[in-house]
Amino acid sequence: MSGTDPRLARYLLSCLALALLASIALALATGPLSISPGELLGMLGLSPDVPAPHIADAMLQLRLPRVLLAAVAGATLAMAGAAMQGLLRNPLADPGLIGVSSGAALAGAITLVLFSGSIALPLLLPLSSFAGGALAAALALWLARREGHTRIVTVLLVGLALNGLAGAGIGFVAQLADDLALRSLNFWMFGSLGKASWREILAVLPLLLLPLLLLPRHARSLDALLLGEPEAAHLGVDTETLKRSVLALSVLAVASTVAVAGIIGFVGLVVPHLMRLASGPDHGRLLPASALGGAILLVLADTAARSLFVPSELPVGVLTALLGAPFFLALLLRYRHGSELA
């Protein structure tokens, strides 16, 4: 499917929306505590089959918030990735490249070690992670700004340096951690939705929804930017404002996700590229398609993570890395002689 026909694009979005609903239903019904499709419908009042009270309570208080958080986080990461790829005009771009994920992870690691076992940890961890990610992004943008212009290539180079420094810092912090803190740190570093709760969702949902609501407003400007920065400026696009806005919203998306779920990589790389092949480069279609695709991917990945090795649980970031790393290498091989990496 070329994605040039708007009817085909609408058909794609409709199929993705139905696939997301099916993924959510599968995720709710699957796991160590499983329910039948009839019981799932019964919880919605659509079937006479009603699960036992303790099962219904577990579904509403434990599994439903986890599935919803996976859907929103996946959608936000994927849409941010699509916007970053359009901003940088590079199919290998990812929000984590500017150091946001690493900065958030370092701040979270320090918090885990310093406040291990503290009753304040559930509150301090997301706050410190968000602050660390925002600080890393602000530093990258400040260092890349020269004569009133933000140099995207410099942003990426600074991001690589910040990723290296944060990785070294996390390794140093891990040496100071006790066994309990180290286990929590390792699990959180690879991404986990296991601690999702309604309280966390209510706290982070506004931060995750802002990029989902605001990034599509830049769709036409991102389309114009595909022609090149001078051409976009001639078409009336304020490229500096566009850069700052898209970068800020991408930072918000990644830092908020890391704050509640740890590092979940490659969602912002793999999904936008696949959706671009299906829907075409038009960001008006690409951004919502990426959001739906990212939600589907993370919901299914989290379902597999908590179901494959019962009673143990696999970090969801491990599964997304297993999917994303080979895909990333395939992209590198495909474009190594092309101009898209320039």
Beta strands, then each sheet from edge to edge (+ up, - down):
strand 1: 145-146
strand 2: 149-150
sheet 1: 1+ 2-
end
